[in-house]
Amino acid sequence: MNVFTLKDFSVDEINQILDEAEEFKAGKKVDFKGQKVVANLFFEPSTRTHYSFDKAAFNLGCRTQNFEAANSSVQKGESLYDTVKFFESIGCDAVVIRHPKENYYNDLVGRISIPVVSGGDGTGNHPSQSLLDLMTIREEFGHFEGLKIVIVGDIVHSRVAHSNYEIMKRLGMEVYTSGPKQFEEPGYNYVDFDKILPEVDIVMLLRVQHERHHELMRLTTEQYHDMFGLNQKRVDKMKKGAIIMHPAPFNRNVEIADDIVECSKSRIFKQMTNGVYVRMALLNRVLSND
């Protein structure tokens, strides 16, 4: 089986993955005793996704091979398919792929016999990030139905926003988005940030992706922080029990004030912790599905 997008999973399957992630967090052990090899193929820079998949594989008793595109035959023009086919040919049991091309996995379907787990495809989807977000939310509130979340920032270029918007609505959450108008996703439930802030249970902030669209920003970092940044004044307006989330990396004092990153409402580093357990559940699922 593959993990390309959460659209391929039912609500029951999503909850089963979260259940196992929580079991791993509580101490459940699975040990492949070095008999499984996972290749991490990252064609874009990554810290959290890359190394938490690496740690997840280690925790499951797997060996890993970490691929660096900059030092590979990709620089000579080798295709994604041929690169993945190489790792299949040398005996890898699964590949985790982060790639800048949206829906890159369509080039691999039916041509690769080992499982592919997406670590993010361009501006498309980021399934494991959504799962760790859901795990964090479920740990906090115990349910999804009826919870209100606002996702703030560059919605149109964010694979995190796209993944979360779809699955959270399917789980019965009320999902709102906010941010600069030029980054609004058509068809999404766009609202004024300051008006919705006191009503939501979760504020999810997104990084300003300067590397993807610097010329579209039209705002200085100071202007962005003033209009959409989460500072103490805005935190004071949040409802009791509401939490702050961010997929990271974050730009301190742009989308979130430096002193808010680790405040009592923040669950940002808990998300990172949960990322390992979610990715353990995903890898265990694909490696046990022979």
C-alpha positions as CSV (number, residue, x, y, z in Angstrom):
1,M,0.0,0.0,0.0
2,N,1.0,3.6,-0.5
3,V,0.4,6.8,1.4
4,F,-0.1,9.7,-1.1
5,T,-2.9,11.7,0.4
6,L,-5.4,11.3,3.2
7,K,-8.2,11.4,0.6
8,D,-7.4,7.8,0.0
9,F,-8.2,6.8,3.6
10,S,-11.6,6.5,5.3
11,V,-12.4,8.2,8.6
12,D,-12.2,4.8,10.3
13,E,-8.7,4.2,8.8
14,I,-7.6,7.6,9.9
15,N,-8.7,6.9,13.5
16,Q,-7.0,3.5,13.4
17,I,-3.7,5.1,12.4
18,L,-4.1,7.7,15.2
19,D,-4.9,4.9,17.7
20,E,-1.7,3.0,16.8
21,A,0.3,6.3,17.0
22,E,-1.1,6.8,20.6
23,E,-0.2,3.1,21.4
24,F,3.4,3.7,20.2
25,K,3.5,6.9,22.3
26,A,2.3,4.8,25.3
27,G,5.1,2.3,24.8
28,K,4.0,-0.3,22.2
29,K,7.0,-2.0,20.6
30,V,7.4,-3.3,17.1
31,D,10.8,-4.6,16.1
32,F,11.6,-5.5,12.5
33,K,15.1,-6.5,13.7
34,G,16.9,-4.8,10.9
35,Q,15.1,-6.8,8.3
36,K,13.4,-3.8,6.7
37,V,15.1,-0.9,4.9
38,V,13.5,2.5,4.4
39,A,14.9,5.0,2.0
40,N,14.3,8.7,2.7
41,L,14.3,10.6,-0.6
42,F,14.0,14.3,0.0
43,F,14.2,16.5,-3.0
44,E,13.4,19.6,-1.0
45,P,15.0,20.8,2.3
46,S,13.4,19.3,5.4
47,T,14.2,18.9,9.1
48,R,11.1,17.7,10.9
49,T,9.6,15.4,8.3
50,H,12.9,13.9,7.2
51,Y,14.4,13.2,10.6
52,S,11.2,12.2,12.3
53,F,10.7,9.6,9.6
54,D,14.3,8.5,10.2
55,K,13.7,8.3,13.9
56,A,10.4,6.5,13.4
57,A,12.2,3.8,11.2
58,F,14.9,3.5,13.9
59,N,12.3,3.0,16.6
60,L,10.7,0.2,14.6
61,G,14.1,-1.6,14.2
62,C,14.5,-0.7,10.5
63,R,17.6,0.4,8.7
64,T,17.5,3.6,6.7
65,Q,19.2,5.0,3.6
66,N,19.2,8.8,3.4
67,F,19.3,10.3,-0.1
68,E,20.7,13.7,-0.9
69,A,19.5,15.0,-4.2
70,A,22.3,17.6,-4.4
71,N,24.9,14.8,-4.4
72,S,23.1,12.3,-6.6
73,S,22.6,11.6,-10.3
74,V,19.5,13.8,-10.2
75,Q,22.1,16.5,-10.9
76,K,22.9,14.6,-14.1
77,G,19.2,14.6,-15.2
78,E,18.1,11.3,-13.7
79,S,14.3,11.1,-13.4
80,L,12.4,10.5,-10.2
81,Y,11.2,7.2,-11.4
82,D,14.7,5.9,-12.2
83,T,15.9,7.1,-8.8
84,V,13.1,5.3,-7.0
85,K,13.6,2.2,-9.2
86,F,17.2,2.1,-8.1
87,F,16.3,2.0,-4.4
88,E,13.7,-0.7,-5.2
89,S,16.4,-2.7,-7.1
90,I,18.9,-2.7,-4.3
91,G,16.3,-4.2,-1.9
92,C,14.7,-1.2,0.0
93,D,11.3,-2.2,1.4
94,A,9.7,1.3,1.3
95,V,10.5,4.8,0.2
96,V,9.6,8.1,1.8
97,I,9.6,10.9,-0.8
98,R,9.4,14.7,-0.5
99,H,9.3,16.3,-3.9
100,P,8.6,19.8,-5.3
101,K,6.3,18.5,-8.0
102,E,2.6,18.3,-7.1
103,N,1.2,14.8,-7.5
104,Y,4.7,13.5,-8.3
105,Y,3.5,10.0,-7.2
106,N,1.4,9.7,-10.4
107,D,4.7,9.0,-12.2
108,L,5.3,6.0,-10.0
109,V,1.8,4.3,-9.7
110,G,1.9,0.9,-11.2
111,R,5.6,1.0,-11.9
112,I,7.1,0.6,-8.4
113,S,6.3,-2.5,-6.4
114,I,7.5,-1.2,-2.9
115,P,5.3,1.2,-0.8
116,V,5.7,4.9,-1.3
117,V,5.0,7.2,1.6
118,S,4.6,10.9,0.7
119,G,6.6,13.4,2.8
120,G,4.9,16.2,0.9
121,D,4.3,17.0,-2.8
122,G,4.9,20.5,-3.8
123,T,1.9,22.7,-2.8
124,G,-0.4,19.6,-2.9
125,N,-0.7,17.5,0.2
126,H,1.2,16.5,3.4
127,P,-0.5,13.5,4.8
128,S,1.8,12.7,7.7
129,Q,1.8,16.3,8.9
130,S,-2.0,16.3,8.9
131,L,-2.0,13.1,10.9
132,L,0.3,14.5,13.6
133,D,-1.9,17.6,13.8
134,L,-4.9,15.4,14.2
135,M,-3.2,13.4,16.9
136,T,-2.3,16.5,18.8
137,I,-5.9,17.8,18.5
138,R,-7.4,14.5,19.6
139,E,-5.1,14.3,22.6
140,E,-6.1,17.8,23.6
141,F,-9.9,17.7,23.1
142,G,-10.7,14.0,22.8
143,H,-12.8,14.5,19.7
144,F,-13.0,16.3,16.4
145,E,-16.7,16.9,15.8
146,G,-17.7,20.5,16.2
147,L,-14.2,21.9,16.9
148,K,-13.4,25.2,15.3
149,I,-10.0,25.9,13.7
150,V,-8.7,28.9,11.8
151,I,-5.7,28.3,9.5
152,V,-3.8,31.5,9.0
153,G,-1.3,32.5,6.3
154,D,-0.4,31.5,2.8
155,I,-3.2,29.0,2.2
156,V,-2.9,28.6,-1.6
157,H,0.7,27.5,-1.5
158,S,0.5,25.4,1.6
159,R,0.3,21.6,1.3
160,V,-0.4,21.5,5.1
161,A,-3.5,23.8,4.6
162,H,-4.7,21.7,1.7
163,S,-4.4,18.4,3.6
164,N,-5.9,19.7,6.8
165,Y,-8.8,21.5,5.2
166,E,-10.0,18.4,3.5
167,I,-9.6,15.9,6.3
168,M,-10.7,18.2,9.2
169,K,-14.0,19.0,7.4
170,R,-14.5,15.3,6.8
171,L,-14.0,14.7,10.5
172,G,-16.7,17.2,11.4
173,M,-14.6,20.2,12.3
174,E,-15.5,23.8,11.3
175,V,-12.5,25.0,9.3
176,Y,-11.8,28.6,8.5
177,T,-8.9,30.3,6.7
178,S,-7.4,33.7,6.9
179,G,-4.4,35.6,5.6
180,P,-3.4,38.0,2.8
181,K,-6.0,38.1,0.1
182,Q,-3.5,37.1,-2.6
183,F,-2.9,33.8,-0.8
184,E,-6.6,32.9,-0.4
185,E,-7.6,29.5,-1.8
186,P,-10.8,29.8,-3.9
187,G,-13.7,27.9,-2.4
188,Y,-12.3,27.9,1.1
189,N,-14.1,29.5,4.1
190,Y,-12.1,32.8,4.3
191,V,-12.7,35.0,7.3
192,D,-11.3,38.0,9.1
193,F,-8.6,36.8,11.6
194,D,-9.4,39.1,14.4
195,K,-13.1,38.6,14.2
196,I,-12.9,34.7,14.3
197,L,-10.1,34.5,16.8
198,P,-12.2,34.6,20.0
199,E,-14.5,31.8,18.6
200,V,-12.0,29.1,17.6
201,D,-10.6,26.2,19.6
202,I,-7.4,26.0,17.5
203,V,-5.3,28.7,15.8
204,M,-3.0,27.1,13.2
205,L,-0.3,29.4,11.8
206,L,1.5,28.8,8.6
207,R,5.0,29.9,7.7
208,V,5.5,32.7,5.1
209,Q,7.2,30.8,2.3
210,H,9.6,33.4,1.0
211,E,11.3,30.8,-1.2
212,R,8.1,30.1,-3.2
213,H,6.6,33.5,-3.8
214,H,8.7,36.4,-2.5
215,E,7.5,38.6,-5.3
216,L,3.8,38.0,-4.3
217,M,4.1,39.0,-0.7
218,R,3.5,42.7,-1.0
219,L,3.9,43.1,2.7
220,T,6.9,43.7,4.8
221,T,7.5,41.2,7.6
222,E,6.5,43.9,10.1
223,Q,3.2,44.6,8.2
224,Y,2.5,40.9,8.1
225,H,3.1,40.5,11.8
226,D,0.8,43.4,12.5
227,M,-2.0,42.1,10.4
228,F,-1.8,38.3,10.8
229,G,0.9,37.6,13.4
230,L,-0.1,35.9,16.7
231,N,1.2,38.2,19.5
232,Q,0.3,38.5,23.1
233,K,-2.5,40.9,22.4
234,R,-4.2,38.4,20.1
235,V,-3.5,35.5,22.5
236,D,-5.3,37.3,25.2
237,K,-8.4,37.3,23.0
238,M,-8.4,33.5,22.5
239,K,-11.0,31.5,24.3
240,K,-10.0,29.5,27.4
241,G,-8.7,26.1,26.5
242,A,-7.9,27.2,22.9
243,I,-4.5,26.0,21.5
244,I,-1.9,27.3,19.1
245,M,-0.4,25.1,16.4
246,H,2.2,25.5,13.6
247,P,3.7,22.9,11.3
248,A,7.1,24.6,11.5
249,P,9.7,25.8,10.7
250,F,8.3,29.1,12.0
251,N,9.5,32.7,11.4
252,R,9.7,34.2,14.8
253,N,8.1,37.7,15.0
254,V,6.5,37.2,11.6
255,E,3.6,34.8,11.9
256,I,4.2,34.2,15.6
257,A,5.8,36.4,18.2
258,D,8.9,35.0,19.8
259,D,7.4,34.9,23.3
260,I,4.3,33.0,22.1
261,V,6.2,30.1,20.5
262,E,6.5,28.3,23.8
263,C,3.6,29.9,25.8
264,S,1.1,27.8,27.7
265,K,-1.3,27.6,24.8
266,S,1.3,26.5,22.3
267,R,1.4,22.8,21.2
268,I,4.0,23.4,18.5
269,F,6.7,21.2,20.0
270,K,4.1,18.6,21.1
271,Q,3.2,18.3,17.4
272,M,6.9,17.5,16.6
273,T,6.9,14.8,19.3
274,N,3.7,13.3,17.9
275,G,5.2,13.3,14.4
276,V,7.5,10.5,15.3
277,Y,4.7,8.3,16.6
278,V,2.4,9.0,13.6
279,R,5.2,8.2,11.2
280,M,5.9,5.0,13.1
281,A,2.3,4.0,12.6
282,L,2.4,4.8,8.9
283,L,5.7,2.9,8.4
284,N,4.5,-0.1,10.4
285,R,1.3,-0.1,8.3
286,V,3.0,-0.2,4.9
287,L,5.8,-2.5,6.0
288,S,3.4,-5.0,7.5
289,N,1.2,-5.0,4.4
290,D,3.3,-7.4,2.3
